[in-house]
Amino acid sequence: MKQRERPYSCGIDAALDVVGGKWKALILWALSTGTQRFGELKQLVPGVTEKMLIQQLRELEHDGVIHREVYAQVPPKVEYSLTELGVSLNEALETLGAWGSANMTHICAVKGVEAPVH
């Protein structure tokens, strides 16, 4: 993992360093329902490539947000789950998700994309 060159300027800066990017928050959301295997995560995070999912999982594990359990069996079995730190991060992301849901129509309009039908 790349070392950070400067100290964090605030708590948001530190939090975004852990969860920043397109896929990490979606991976955390997928893990909020419980332990998942790699293939299950790939299905729960549509659009993510296998390479990117592996990279993001490694970074989240390095940051102590998820736990990777490898079972010594053939074929190999690997499961991912949230750590206590990951659970608390997901709780913080719930508010952001609620804001996104409440403002999705506006966000889609200004981005020029079609709003999802619920």
C-alpha positions in Angstrom: 0.0 0.0 0.0 1.1 3.5 -0.8 2.2 5.6 2.1 0.4 8.9 2.5 2.6 11.9 2.0 0.9 14.4 4.3 -1.1 14.3 7.5 -4.9 14.4 7.3 -6.4 17.9 7.4 -9.6 16.8 9.1 -11.8 13.7 9.9 -13.5 13.8 6.5 -10.0 13.7 4.9 -9.1 10.6 6.9 -12.5 8.9 6.3 -12.4 9.5 2.6 -8.9 8.0 2.5 -10.4 4.8 3.7 -13.7 4.7 1.8 -12.9 6.9 -1.2 -13.5 5.7 -4.8 -16.4 4.2 -6.6 -16.4 0.7 -5.2 -15.5 0.7 -1.5 -18.7 2.0 -0.1 -20.7 -0.4 -2.3 -18.5 -3.3 -1.0 -19.1 -2.2 2.5 -22.9 -2.0 1.9 -22.8 -5.6 0.4 -21.0 -6.8 3.5 -23.5 -5.2 5.8 -25.9 -8.1 5.2 -23.2 -10.6 6.5 -20.2 -12.6 5.5 -19.8 -13.0 1.7 -17.6 -15.0 -0.6 -15.8 -13.4 -3.4 -18.3 -14.5 -6.1 -21.2 -13.3 -4.0 -19.6 -9.9 -3.6 -19.0 -9.7 -7.4 -22.7 -10.2 -7.9 -23.7 -7.7 -5.2 -21.5 -5.0 -6.7 -22.6 -4.9 -10.3 -20.1 -3.4 -12.8 -17.0 -4.0 -10.7 -14.2 -5.9 -12.4 -12.6 -8.9 -10.7 -9.2 -7.0 -10.7 -10.8 -3.9 -9.1 -12.7 -6.0 -6.5 -9.6 -7.8 -5.5 -7.7 -4.5 -5.2 -10.4 -2.8 -3.2 -10.8 -5.8 -0.8 -7.1 -5.7 -0.2 -7.1 -2.0 0.6 -10.1 -2.4 2.9 -8.5 -5.3 4.7 -5.2 -3.3 5.0 -7.2 -0.5 6.6 -8.8 -2.9 9.1 -12.3 -2.4 7.8 -12.9 -5.9 6.6 -11.7 -9.4 7.7 -10.6 -12.0 5.2 -10.9 -15.6 6.3 -9.1 -18.3 4.3 -10.2 -21.9 4.9 -7.6 -24.6 4.2 -9.7 -26.8 1.9 -9.8 -27.9 -1.8 -11.1 -25.9 -3.6 -10.0 -22.9 -1.5 -12.7 -21.0 0.3 -12.3 -17.3 1.2 -14.9 -15.3 3.1 -15.1 -11.6 3.8 -16.8 -9.9 6.7 -16.9 -6.5 8.4 -14.7 -5.8 11.4 -16.0 -3.8 14.3 -14.4 -0.8 12.6 -16.2 -1.7 9.3 -19.5 -1.9 11.1 -19.0 1.6 12.6 -18.0 2.9 9.2 -21.1 1.5 7.6 -23.2 3.1 10.3 -21.7 6.5 9.3 -22.3 5.8 5.6 -26.1 5.1 6.3 -26.6 8.9 6.6 -24.9 9.5 3.3 -27.0 6.8 1.7 -30.2 8.4 3.1 -29.2 11.8 1.7 -28.5 10.2 -1.7 -31.9 8.4 -1.8 -33.7 11.6 -0.7 -31.9 13.6 -3.5 -31.6 11.0 -6.2 -34.0 12.7 -8.6 -32.1 16.0 -8.5 -28.7 14.3 -8.7 -29.8 12.3 -11.8 -31.3 15.4 -13.4 -28.1 17.4 -13.1 -25.9 14.5 -14.1 -28.1 13.9 -17.2 -28.9 10.3 -16.2 -32.2 8.5 -15.9 -33.5 8.1 -12.3 -34.1 4.5 -11.2 -37.7 3.3 -10.9 -38.6 2.0 -7.5 
